[in-house]
Amino acid sequence: MGRVSSTSAMADKVSWNCALFMAVMLALSCCEESSEREYYRGEEVLLLQQKSNKPCDEIYVVGEGETLQTIGEKCGDPFIVEENPHIHDPDDVFPGLVIKITPFKNR
């Protein structure tokens, strides 16, 4: 009988050590994750800035809140309506609409 209680005590000791180890690992992973997340956010902002300096592609997908005027200013194409015969009403532009962009500088 003495052997069963010593085995049980040993199992309790091991389980407490494992639980303590897991708690420490969890605390360390939370701290490390936040610093990586901040670095990733900074990298994401840098990528967005690089994209904004890049000229628009020839095929452009309209995003939420964009108008033909803002797209024309952003991409340097004041003749979007003329180049896209599928746009019947310039005020009826919606997210997901695919349009052709030809920057004015290249004409």
N, C-alpha and C positions, 0 to 999 in steps of 0.2 A: 504494500500500500504506500509506503514511503516513496517508492519510485514514481508512482502516478502523480503524486503531488509535486515532486521535483520537476517532472516533465511538464506539468501544467504551469508551474511557476516560470520555467524556462520559456514556454510558449508565450506566456503573458509578457515577459520581458522583451522577447523578440518582436512581438506585435506592437508594443509601445515604442520600441526603437524604430520600427518601420513607419509607424504613424507619425512620429516626430520627424523622421527623414522626409516623408511625403509633404508634411506641412512646411518644412524649410524649403523644399524644392518648389512648392507652389508659390510661396512668398517671393522667392528669387525669380521665378518665371514671370510673375506679374510686374516686378520692377523692370526687368529686362525688356519686356514687351512694350511698355510705355515709351522707353527711350528709342526703340526701333520704330515705333509708330510715329514719333515726332520726326525722326530722320526721313521716313517714307513720305510724310506730309510735305516736308521741305523739298524733297526730290520731285514730288508730284507738282508742286507750284512751279519749280524750275522747268519741268516739261511743258506745262501750260504756257509759260512765258515764251518758250521756244516755238510752240505751235502758233502763238499769236503773231510772231514775226515771220512765219512761213507763209508764202502766198497760198491762196486757195487752190484746191485741186480743180480739174476741169469739170468733174462731176461733184456736185455739192448737195448734201442732204440738209434740208432746213431744220433748224433746232427750235426748241420751245422759246417763244417770245421774239423770234426774229421776224423782220419784215424785209421786203425786197430792197428797200432803201438802205437798211443797216447792212444787209449782205453786200449790196453794191458798193457801199463805202468801204467795208471791210476787205472785199476782194478786188476792188478797183475796176468793177464792171458796171457802168451806168446803163447798159442796154440789156439787162436780163430779160425783160418782157419780150423784146424783139427777137431774142435768140431762142426763146422757149415758147413755141406756139401752143403748147398744152396749158399755158397759163392764160385763161380768158379774162380773169378779173384780178388785177394786181393787189387788191385788198383781201382776196381770198387765198391767202398763203397759210399752210398748216404744217406742223411738225411732221417730218417724214417725207415731205415733198422733195422729189429729186429734180434738180435743175442743172443746166449747163452754164458754166462760168467761163468767160473769155476775158481775161484782164485787158483793160484799155491800152496799157503800155505795149502789149504785144501786137497791136493792130497796125 
